[in-house]
């Protein structure tokens, strides 16, 4: 076919030109880090927590467990600060038995549409642009670390990782993106322990494959701290491990499921390769079932299963959830995304875990 006969109708060209309604240049990660620096005290908090978590995963610390808990997503700075102060006091009391890290999830993955998190819509009012979400999130993460609270987040948009990664002691790649090559490459570059969640169906194969990829060297295109496109070379992230979160086929924290994944993880060189997410598919999306999942994890631990490195809880000051109505009154400390257990149940559950350990 003669190439001269190939043409695109002008109507399609016009429609394509109208797809992007606006373009806003944002500051480079290096500038935001300079404007909102992580102090030496905060840096020490991050480094210490990363080392503690790595020791747990590697079996160097075989007595303690990692506990990642906090709101499903951070939507209000003030309630996050109140939660963090309670968590800090509990962490100091139980530090010989558990390593506590707060969920500071600033991006919310969506299967269809909905609020996408503080980085995109910090006032939860449906704004069309971030309106300072990156600055608000970084200020909060810096403040928490400097107060003694280690932070964890899910890395969703690879371009946004450099703005916050230096403040994070722990990270995860979600079940919607665990098969993405781009996210596996990102995780291989990060210098912090990374949990790879099983796929939405609950099958752990995608997480196992992701761990293999994340722990391997990669060469890929990305950006540097100044925001310039570049070719990145990684050595692989040996902190990669598996998060079991259940799925559409049901929970996968049962003894048989855990034993299978622990064996596969150890074949990859990880002594304690499994973290159990007590929410999502493992609680059948019923938030009050999270403590019972912890009970089963403890039963397996007492029976000799030492491949479990920790647990994850969705937890807030007030149990349940509420809608984020624009201009409407909200209950302080209650989630606007997934329903969470309240603080009293959170503290009781963690204390029970610590006592058993």
N, C-alpha and C positions, 0 to 999 in steps of 0.2 A: 504494500500500500504506500502510495506517495505521501510523505510527511506533510506536504503542502495542503493535503485535503483534511488534515486533522486540525480542528479548531474548537475553541470553547465559546459557547454562546455568551454574548455580552451580558445577558441577564444574570447568568451564573457568576460572572466576574463581579458584577455590581453587588450581588448578594454576599459574596465572599468578603468584599471590602467592608461590608457593614457588620460583620460578625463581632469584631472587637470594637466596643463602644468607647473605650478610653485606655490610655496607657499612662501609668504613674511610675516614675523612677523612684526606687527606694534606696536607702543608704546601704553601703557595703557592710558585711559582717564586721570587718575590722574597725569601722567607725563606731558602730554600736557598742562594740567591746571597749573601745576607748572612752566613749561617753558614759557607759555604765560598767565600770570595771569590776571584776571579781577580786576582792582584796586577798592578800596573802593568807589571812585567816580562812576565808572562804575556799581558797585553793587547797589548803591543807585538809579541810573537811571533805572536799570532793576526792582528793587523792587517797585519804584514809579509807573512805567508804568503798572506793573502787578496789582497793587492796583487800579489804575484809571480804567483799563479795567474791573476788577471785579466789581467795583462800578457801571459801566455802565450796565453790564449784569444783576446785581442784582437789578437795579432800584434805588439804593442809589443816583446815579447821573443820573437824568432823563432828564437833559437838553442838555447834550453833546452826540455826536456820536463818535464811533471809526472809523477811516479811516486807512486802511492798504493798502499802495500803494508803488509801486516800480517796478523794472524790473521783467519780468517773471522769469528769473533766473540770478544770478550773474555770469557773465563770464569774467569781467574785473574789477580789483580793482580800477584803476584810475577813470573810469567813475562812478563807484559806490560811490566813495568819493565825486566827484563833485555833483552828485545827492543828496547825503546825506546832504551836506552843504546847498543846496537850500531848502531841506525839513526841515532842522533844523530851518532856518530863518522863514519859513512859519509856522512851528509848534509853535514857540515862539510868533508869532503875533496873532495866532488864538486859543491859548491854552484854552481860556475861553469858546470856542464853540465846538471844536473838539479835540480828542486825536489822534495825528498822529504817526503811526508806520511804519517803512520802511520794505518792503519785502526784506529779505536777504535769498533767496531760493538757497541753495547750492546743492540740489539734484533735478534732473528732472525725474519724472516718465515717462516711455515709454510704449506705447501699443505694439510696435514691437521692433524696434532698433533705435539708434540715440545717440546724445550726452547726457550723463547722469548727467552732472553737475560738478561743480568745485571740489567736493570731490573726483571724480573719474578721471577727466581729466582737470586739472586746466589751461592748455595751449590750450585747445580745439583743439588739433592737432591729436587726435585719439590715444593717448598713451594707452598702455595696463594696466597701473597701476596708482595709485593716484599721485605719484611723488610730494608729499608734499601738496596735496589738503587740508588735514585736518588742517595743520599749517597755510596755507594761509587764509582759511576761518575763523579760530579762530582769527588770528591777525586782520582781517578786522572787525569782530563782536566786538572784544574788543575795537578797535579804535573808532568805531561808537558810542558805548555806552559811552565811555569816552568823546566824543565830544558833547554828549547830545541827540543823536538819538537812540530811542528805536527800537529794531529789532524783526522781525517775520520770521518764517520759516515753511516749511512743513517737518514733520518727516516721512521719507520714510524707511530707513534702521534702525530698532530698535537698532542695535549694535552701530550705530554711534551717537545716541542721546546724550550719556553722554559727548561727546567731545564738544558740543555746547550749550546744554540746559540751562546752567547757564547764558548765554549771551542773552537769548531770553525772551522777554516780552509777546509774543503771539505765538501760534503754531497752526498748522492745520494738519488734516489727510485727504488725498486726496480721490477723488471719486473712484479711482481704489483700494484703500486699506481700505475703510471705513467698509467693511464687514469682514475684517480680525480680528480674535480673538487676534492675536499677537499685532496688532496695537491698538486695544481697550485696551488691558492690559497695553501697553506702556503709552497710554494717561492717564490711571487711576493713573499712578505713577508720572507723571510730575507735578511740582508745579507751573504751569502757565495756564492761560486760553487757552482752546483748542477748535477750531472750527472743527466740523465733517461735511464734505461735503456730499451732496446727491449723489446717485449713478450715473453712467455714463448715465443711461436712463432718469435721471431727477426726478425719484421718490424719495420722501423725506423719505419713510419708513425706508430705510437703515440708514439714518442719525439719525432718531428718536431712532431706536433700538441701534445705536452706543452710543448716548448720555446716554441712560439708563445704558448701560454697563459701560461706562467711569465713570459715577457718582457713581458706585457701588464698593465695596471692591473686590480685586482680590488676588489670590495667584498663582504665575507663576514662571517659570524658566527664568533667565536672567543672567546679569553679574554685578559685582560691579565696582567701579571706578578704581580698580586695574586690571580689565579685567578677574577676576576669576568667573567661573560659580557659581551661587548662587540661592537660592529660595527667591523671592521677595514677600513681603506682602504689599498691598496698602489699603488705606482707601477710595479710590475713589476720583475723581477730580470733585469738584463742579463747576469748571469753564467750564465744557463741555457744548457746545451749537451747534446750527445748522448753517451751511453755505449753502445758496441756490445758486447754480451755473448753473442751467439749465441742459440740457442734450440732448440726441438724439431725445427726444420727443418735444423739444422746450424749451423756457424760462419758468422759474417758479418764476418770481418776480412780477407777477400780484397780484392785490389786493386779489383775491380769494385764490391764493396759499399762500400768506403771512399770511392772516387771519387764514387759516387752521393750518399752522405750528406754528404760535404764540400761538394758543389755545393749541396745543399738547405740546409745550414747557412749557407753564405755568402750565399745568397739572403735569409736572415733577419738578416744583418748581423754574423755571427760569423766572424772571419778563420780561426780554427783551431777548428772546432766539434766535433771527434771525439776521444774518449778510448776506447781499446780495452781492454776487460776481458779479460785473458788466461786467465781461469778460466771456470767455468760452461760455457755452450754452446760457447764458442770453443775450449775444450780437450776438448770432449766428456766433461766431468766426469772427466777423467784428469789429476790435478794435475801430473804430470811433464811434460806437454806444454806447460805455460805458457812455458818458455824458447823453445820453437820458435815460439810465436805472436809473442814479442818479436822473434825473428829475422826473421819476415816483415814486421813493422812497420818494422824497420830497413831491410829491402830496399826497401820502398816509400818510405821517407824518402830513401834514397840515390838513388832513381829520380826524386826531385823532388816527392814528395807532402808538402807542408808543412802540410796541413790537420789532421794528427794532432797533438793537443796533449799527449797523454800516454798512459800505460798504467796498468792496475791489476793487482796480483798478490795472490793469497792465499798468505800466507807466515807461517811460525812458526819457532821455534827448532829443532824436530824435525819431519821430514817425515811425511806421512801423517795419520791420524786415529785416535782411540780412542773407545770408548763411555764415557759418563759414568755408571758404575755407582755407585749410592749406597753409600758406605762402602768402596768398592774402591780399591786403589792405582792411581794414575795416573802416566803418564810426564810429567815436568815439561816444559812447553813444547810439548806436542803438542795439536792441535785436537781438540775434542769435537764439532765440527759438520762442515763441509766439510774434506776433506783438503787440506793445504797443502804447498808445497815447503819444505824446510828452510833454515836460515840460510845454509849454504855455497852452495847453489844460488841463493838470493836475492842474495847479495852478488856472486857471479860474473855473474849476469844483469844486475844494475844497472850493474856496472862495464863490462860489454861495451856496454851501451846508451850509457853516458857516453863511453866511448872513441870510439864511432862518431859521436857528436854533435860 
